[in-house]
Amino acid sequence: MYLSSAAIMLLSMSVLAGCKTDTASETTTPAATPPPTTTSATPATPAPSTLPEVKLTFYYPSNPPGKDQALVNEEVNKYVKSKINATVDLKPLSFDEYDPKLNTIMASGEAFDVAWGSKYWLLSYQPNIDKGALLELTDAMISKNAAAARKNIPDKFWPDMKATDGKVYGFPVYQIAAKTKSLVIQKQFVDKYKLDVASIKTYKDLEPFLKSIKDNEKDVIPFGMAQNSWGLYTDPNLVAADGLAVAYKKDDKTYTSITKIQQLQNKKDFFTTMHKWSLAGYINEDAPLLKNITDLKKKGKVAVSLEFTTKPGGEVDEMANNGGNAVMYVPISDSYFTGVASAMQVISKTSKNPDRALMFINLLNTDKVLYNLISNGLEGKHYTKKDDKYIEPIKDSGYAPNVDWVFGNQFNAFLKGAQTPDVWDKTIKLNESAMVPVSYGFDVNRDAIKSEVANVTAVDNEFQVALETGAVDPADQLQKYIDKLKAAGQDKIDAETTKQWQAFLKARGL
């Protein structure tokens, strides 16, 4: 899922409330949070008979949902109409077309109601607020139309939804709030080649396994990459999770920020390794051109890929994304707390029925019947219910978007396959135990560097994916990349970021 370094460096992160801070430590630890309260009952809303009927639209990214999309939409409308006297036109878009399509819609002023957004990925939060595209969700609006959903969000996480102006423009899809980068490895190959997954700590540890796959598995790609799936590099000595505005050394109690160019120079050996892997045929040749890694993985012919947000029980979803082949997660980074704004639902400024749109969001995030209907389809046709907690998807049933994390509060989800009964408890525990970097809550004001950011992004687009996927030789290209970054204004961006970072640290007594 994924951003250029320039974009990552300038991500806007909200201040985490309710944390206990240790100024002698690199992290803060959130106070304990009980599991969220969810309900299958309808939240308190006006009786449908008192509300005029309206039609809403809901745009969201999805895998191809299947031929029964219209059938499921019809059932969703029956249910939503009975609750809030509204029908909803579900508009799934592929991941690679989502941003371009929504940008075109918003630029044209076309009216729509609800869309899925994120802090720093698709339909990114602050940039679209800055464009005036999103509707502010005031406390009064939320209290009136989404009180039940708001009750399920721990208060200490809510500040993550605040934009740079201190206002809220989205409603979080509550789920995993921590990021752990992991390898996703097909279990059949782990077993066949007796891979000791505990021995895999960094990308380099993977090389002998990739060679075995290349030498012995015809038509299998050892390591699959794409434009939305690069970023294998990790440095255990840095606090530098994707989504953080600055990076610093773990043992540096002055938290001195490491510039983008310094990080690139430190990655020369990594880029060299990626190029070697590419020449050896370990990485798919079309990696820098392929838009969506899922398109490749669905064929079941990718032995290893990358996941940026490892979550308890996520292997079930990954199995579906890997042609039905069982997979294993192998973590290669620390777990970082990243907040609840990584997935959200927003209301367009063009919505003609914002209150009803928020009622719909409330239902998605509180009503188990609606959530599981839109996530899994119809019982008996698209899945079989095994008991009160577990379902079994029916293969090739005609509806399988496999994006539960898009639709609403995941703690309302049925469990599938090998997910353990305590998967949501484990998710809560991970949210609580993940490292909270000092830089969480730091936001770079880009007013003074807007043109430089745009110029640097263009340079990133020229060089970054090619280097990350091994498609070019860093001996030829890395210094050209750095020189062009400098010419585009990277030094000014770094200087401005450092100035704001030092002010941020000083304000917190660090």
N, C-alpha and C positions, 0 to 999 in steps of 0.2 A: 504494500500500500504506500506510491510513496514519493517523498518530496526531494527536491534539490537541496543541497547543503545550504544554499543561501536562504531558501525558504525555511528550512529547519532552524537555522540560526536565529531567525527573526520571529519565531513563533511567540504568540501571546499567551502567557500562562497566568491564571488567576491566583490570588493569594489564598493559601489554604488556611481556613479558620479552625479553631479548636485544637491546635497542635501543641505539644509540649516541646519546647526548643532547648537544645543543649548547645550553647555557643562554643563549647570546646570540641564539638563533634561536627562531622560533615553533614549529618542528616538530622531531620526532625522526625519524631514518631507520632503518628496519629493516635489520639485517644481511642479506646475500644469502642466499637460500634456494634450494636446488636444486629442480627440479620433483619433485612427489611420486611415490613409487614405487607403482605399482598392479599388480594381478595378476589374471589370469583364473583362476588356480588356486584351489582351495578352501583357505581358511586352516586352520591346524592346529587341529582340534577333535576331540573324542572321536568314534570311529566311530559312525555312526547306530545300528548294532545294539546298542550299549551304552547308548543313551539311551531312556528311555520316551517313547512318542509323546505329543505335546502339541499343542493348538490355540491359536494366538495371534491377536490382533486388532491391526490397524494402521490408525489413523485419520490422514488427511492431507487437506490442501486440494487441490482439483483443478478444472480445467475439466471440463465433461461428458466423461467418458472414451469413451462410445459404447456401442453395443449389445453389443459383445463383451467387456465387463468381466468377466463370469462365466467366459467361455472363457479369458481371460488369467489370471484368478485360479486356474483349474484347472491351467494349465500351471505357474504359479508354485509351486503346492503340490506338484506332482510333483517339481520341482527342489529345493525347500527340504526336502522329506521325504527326498530322497536324500542331502542334506548334513547335516542336523541332526535328522532324524526329527520334523519339525514341519510343520503346515499353518498357513496364515495367512489369516484372513478380512480381505481388503482392504476398507476402508471409506472411499472418497473422499467428501468433502463439498464443496459449493461454497464459495467464499471468503467470501461474506457470511453463510453459516450456520455456518461452522466454529467460531468462538469461542462463540456462543450454545449450540450443540449440545454442545461439549466442556465448557463450564461447567456445563451441566445434568447431564451424565454424571458429572462429578467431584463435584458437589454431592450427587448421589443415592448415591454410593458404588458405582456400577456398576463391575464389574471389566472392565478392558481392559489391554492390554499396552504397545503402542508407539504414540506419536503424534508428529506433526511439530510443532515449536515454533520460536520465534524469540526473540531478545533483547528486541525491543521492538515486535513486531507481533502476529501471531496466536499464541495460546497463549503469551503473554509469559512469559519465563523466571523472573525474580525474584518477581513477584507470585504465581505458582503454586508456587514453592518456599516462599514465606511462608505459603501456605495449606496446606502439607503434602501437596500433590498429587503431587509428583514423587519418585522414588526416587533416593537418592544412588548414584552410580556410583563406587565406591571404586577405588583403584589395583589392589587385589587382584582385584576383579571384572573390571576391564578387562584386566588381565594374563592372567587365566584364559580370558576369553570373547571378547575383542576386541583381542588384541595386534596382529594384522596391520593392522587399521584404525587403531589408535593410532600405529603406526609411520609411517603416511602423513601424519600431521599434524605439521608442523614444530614443534619444541619451543617455539620463541619465540612461537607463536600459542596454545599450549595454555592459558596463564593466562587467556585471554579467556573460557574456559568456567567459571571459578571464580565462584561466587556470593558474596554479601557475607559469608558465613560461611567462605569459603575452600574450600568443598567443591564437587564437580562433580556436576551432576544431569542432564547431557545429553551427547550425542555429536555433534560438528559434522558437517554435510554440507559437505565441503570443496569450495569453488568460488571464485568471485570474492569477495575480501575487501576490496574498495574500492568506494566509492560516488561516482558521477559523475551529476549530474542532467542529463538530455538531453531535447530535443524529439524526438519520433518523427513524421516527416513522410512521407507517401506519396510515393514517387518519381515517380509519374505526374504529380503536380501540381508537383513541383519542376521537372521537365523542361518541362511545358506552359507554366508561367509564368516559366521561366528564373530561378528563385530562386537567388541567390548565397548558398549556405548558409554560406560563410566569413564573410559579413557579419553573421550572426546571433550576437550576443553576449549580449543580454538579451531579455526578453519584449517590450520596446517595438519592437525591430527587426523583429518578426514582423508588426506591424499592417498594413502595405501588402499583404502576402501574404494575410492573412486577409480583407482587403477584396476582393481579386481572387477568392478562392474564393466569398465570399458573393454577389458580383455576377454570377458566371458559371457556378457549378456548382449546379444545382438539386438539392435533396435531399441535399446534402453539408454536413456540419457542419464549419465551419472549425476550431474548437478544441473537442475533446471533454473534458468533465470530469465527475467523479462524487464521491461521498463518500469513495471510496478513491483518488482521483486529483486532489487539489488540491495546491498548493504550488509554483506557477510562479515565485514571487519568489526572486531571488537577489541578494545584495549582494557584489560582488567585493572590497569593502574589509573584509569580515568573515570570521572563521573561525566558521562557524555551520552546519555540516552537520546535516541531520536525524539525530537519534540522539545528538548531543552534549549534555551536561548544561548547558553554558554557551556563550555567544557572547562574542567579544572582537574588537577591531579588529586587523587584521594588523600594523599599524605600531606597536601599543602594547606595548612591552616590559614593562609592568607587568601585562599581561593582565587589565585591569579588566573585570569581567563586565558585560554590557549586559542590563538587566532586560527581562523580557517586555513590560512596558508601554512602555518606550523603543523596543523593536523594533516594536511595533504603531504607535506614533506615527510612526516612520520609514517605515512602509509605507502611509501615507495616500495618497500619490500612486499607488501600485500598486493599492490597493483602488479608487480613483477610475477608473483605467484599466480594471480588470476590469468595473466597473459600466458604463462606456461601451461596452465590447465586448459585454456582455450585451444592452444596449439596441439595439445595432447588429445583433444576431443572429449574432454570431461564436461565441458559446458556447451550447450546448444548454440550452433552458429548464429542463429537469428536472435540471440538474447538482447542485443541493443536495439533491435527493431520490433520485437514482439511486445505488444501492448499489455497483454494480460496473461500472467503465468497460469491462471486457472485453465485457460483454453488448452494449454499444453498438458497440464497435469491430469485433466479429465480422461486422457487416453490411457492412463495407468502405466505410462512408460517413463516416468521420471523417478529415479531412485532416491534422490535427495533434493529438497527444496528448503526454503527459508520461511519462517513465520515470525512476525514481529511482536505479536501480542499473544503469547502462549497462555491458555486458560485451562483450568481443570475441566476434564471431560472433552476438550476440544478435538481430541483424536477422532471422535465420531464424525464431526464435520469434515475433518481432513480426509477421512476414509472416503467419504462421498466425493471429495474433490480429487481423489487419486484413483479414479476408476473402480471404486469399491474395494481397493486393497487396503488392508490394515496398515497403520503407520505408528511410529513412535516419535515422541518429542525428545530432543536432546538439547537442553539449555546450554547456551554459550555466552550468556551475559548475566549480570545481576538483575534482580527484579526491582524496577523503579515504580514508585507511585506516580501515576500520570493524571489522576483526577477523573471526573465523570463527564467531562466535555468532549471526550474523544468520539462520542456518538450522541446525536441529539435529533429532535424534531423541531423544525422552525416553521413559522407562519410568514407567508409572503406579505409584503406591504400592499400588494394588489388584491389580497383576499377580500371578498365582499361579505364574508361571514366569519370574521375572526373569532368571535365567541364560540360559535359552533365548531370551528376548527380546533379550538383548544379543548372543547368537550370531547372531540374525537381523539385527540392526543391523550386525554385523561383516560379514556376507555382502553386505548392501546397499552397503556402502562399500568392498568389496574385490573382489567377484566380478563380472566383466564380463558374464557370461552372465545372471545374475539381474538386474543393474542394467538392462541393455538390454532384457530381457524385460518387466520391469515398466514401463519407460519407453516402449518402442516397440511392444510386442506381439509377434506371431509373424511370423517371416520368411516371405515369400511370400504372406501374408494381409494383414498390416498395413504391411509395408514390403518394399522390394526391396534386397538387398545388392549394392552396386555393386563394392566391393572390400573389403579388410580394414579400411579406415578409414571408408568412406562408405556411407550408406544413403539410399534415397529413399522417404519415406512414400507410401503408396498413398492417394490422395484418397478420402474417404468410405469408408474401409476397415472402420469399426466399432470402432476403438480409437485414440484420439489425445488422451490427457490433456494433452500439451504442458506438462508440469511436471517436466522432467528434474531441475531444481534441488531438487525436493522429495525425490526417492527415494534419493540417495546421492552418493558422490564423483563429481563431474562429469568428472573427468579419465579416467574409465573409459567415457565416452560415445562412441558412434559420431558421426561428423561428418555434417552434412546440408547440402544445397544449396550456398550460396555461402560457407560456412565454409571458411576457409583451413586447410591442413594444420598450420600453426603456431599455431592458435587457442589451444591450451592453454599454449603457451610465451608467447604474448602476455598471457594471463590472469595467469600467474605474474609477468611483468614489471610489469603494472599493479599487482598486489598489492604489489610491492616498491617501485615508484616513487611511489605515492600519498602525499600529504601526511599525516603523522601529527600531529594537533593536540596541543598541550600538554595540552588537556583530555581527551585519550584516557586512560582509566584513572581519571578522576574520577567518583566515585559519591556521589550525594546520599543521606544517611541521612534517611528520611522520618518517623522516629518522632515528632519534635516538630511535624510539620506534616500529619499524616494527614488530619485533618478539613478543613483548608484545601485540600489537594490535591483531595479529593472535591468540595468546593464549587466550586472553580475549574473542574474538569472539566465540571461541570454547566453553568456559564456558557459555556465553550467550545462545548459542544454546541448552545447556543442561538444563538451568533453566528458562530462561526468559519467554517464551511463556506459560509454565506450570503455572507460578505464575500469569502472567497477565490475564489468562483465568480462574483462580480459580481452576485449576485441582489438585493442591497440597496444602497442609497446610503450610502456611508461618512459623508457629511455629516450623515445622520440617526442612523446606527447605531454608528459607531466610538466616539464618546465614551460612549454608553450602555454599550457593551461594556466599556470601560475602567473606568467607574464601578462596574459590577457586579463586575468582577474585584477591584477594591479592596475592595468590601464583602464579597466572598467570602474575602478573606485573601491576595490576591496579594502585597501588600507584605511580609507575614510570610514567605511562601515565598521571595521574592527576598532578604530579609535573611538567612534561614537558609542559603540557597544560597551567598550571597556570603561568609558567615562560614566555611563549610566549604571553599569554593573558595580563600580566602586561606590557610587552614591547609594545604590540599593543595599550594599553590605554595610555601609556606614550607618544608614538609617536603622539597621537592625543590630547594631553594636557588634558587627563581625569584622 
